[in-house]
Each structure stands twice: as C-alpha cells, then as structure tokens.
C-alpha cells in the first residue's frame, strides 16, 4: 500500500473530527457565526408565498433552531471522523484498505 494513503486518511479524519467538535461545542462561537453567515447569504433566496404575510417566528428563534441543527450535524461530523480513523487503522494493520463492496 502506498505510504501517502494512511497519512491522507489520518489528516482527513483529524480535520473532519475537529470541524465536527468545533460545530458541536460551538467553540469560540464558530457555529453561531456560520449560521449567521448562512442565513444572510440565503436571505436573498427566501421567498414568502403570497398567502403568507409573516415569516415563521422571530429571527432569534430561527437562529436558535439553525444553531441547534448545526450542532447536531457537528456531532455527526465528529462521529464520521472517528469512523474514518478506524478505517485508516484497519488499513494499516491489515496492509490493505477496507473493502467497501463485497
């Protein structure tokens, strides 16, 4: 097996895990910052149907809902990083990459 693949897998697992942990724990406000940026970017795309005069809830409630959603996604990213690390470890121990399809 090439020597760069385990190294690339380890770097990828570390990066995915760190991003996931940062989002899940709201490290230094990164989750709230990302949600605010996403909402401001997507605000031009949001259209309120004509039969609905007011959008759902206040902006603070929407922000809180999206922060919670992104924190849950952060947990999923952290778990995916651990799974990548396990796959890389398996590949190093056995000398071949994990088979994805039987």
GIKA-V613469 format. One record per pair of residues at least 24 apart in sequence whose ideal C-beta (glycine too) atoms are under 8 Angstrom apart, sorted by sequence separation. I is the first residue (numbers start at 1). J is the second residue. D is the distance in Angstrom with one decimal. If there is no record, write none. Layout:
<<I & J & D> <I & J & D>>
This chain:
<<39 & 63 & 6.9> <36 & 63 & 7.0> <39 & 66 & 6.7> <35 & 63 & 6.2> <38 & 66 & 7.4> <32 & 63 & 7.5> <35 & 66 & 4.6> <35 & 67 & 5.2> <32 & 67 & 5.6> <35 & 70 & 5.7> <31 & 67 & 5.6> <34 & 70 & 6.6> <31 & 70 & 5.2> <31 & 71 & 5.9> <26 & 67 & 7.4> <31 & 74 & 6.8> <26 & 71 & 6.7> <25 & 71 & 8.0> <23 & 70 & 5.7> <24 & 71 & 5.4> <23 & 71 & 6.3> <24 & 72 & 8.0> <25 & 74 & 7.5> <23 & 73 & 6.5> <24 & 74 & 3.4> <23 & 74 & 2.8> <24 & 75 & 4.8> <22 & 74 & 7.0> <21 & 74 & 7.0> <24 & 77 & 7.7> <20 & 74 & 4.9> <23 & 77 & 6.5> <24 & 78 & 5.9> <19 & 74 & 7.6> <20 & 75 & 6.8> <20 & 76 & 7.1> <20 & 77 & 3.0> <21 & 78 & 5.2> <19 & 77 & 5.7> <20 & 78 & 3.2> <20 & 79 & 7.3> <17 & 77 & 7.6> <20 & 80 & 7.0> <16 & 77 & 5.7> <17 & 78 & 5.5> <20 & 81 & 5.7> <16 & 78 & 7.8> <19 & 81 & 7.9> <18 & 81 & 7.6> <16 & 80 & 5.7> <17 & 81 & 3.0> <16 & 81 & 3.8> <17 & 82 & 6.5> <15 & 81 & 7.6> <14 & 81 & 7.1> <13 & 81 & 4.9> <16 & 84 & 6.3> <17 & 85 & 7.3> <13 & 82 & 7.4> <13 & 84 & 3.8> <14 & 85 & 7.9> <12 & 84 & 5.9> <13 & 85 & 4.0> <9 & 84 & 6.3> <10 & 85 & 7.2> <13 & 88 & 6.1> <9 & 85 & 7.9> <9 & 87 & 7.0> <10 & 88 & 5.6> <9 & 88 & 3.7> <6 & 88 & 5.6> <9 & 91 & 7.2> <6 & 91 & 6.3> <5 & 91 & 7.3> <6 & 92 & 5.3> <1 & 91 & 6.9> <5 & 97 & 7.2> <1 & 95 & 6.1> <1 & 96 & 6.4> <1 & 97 & 7.0>>
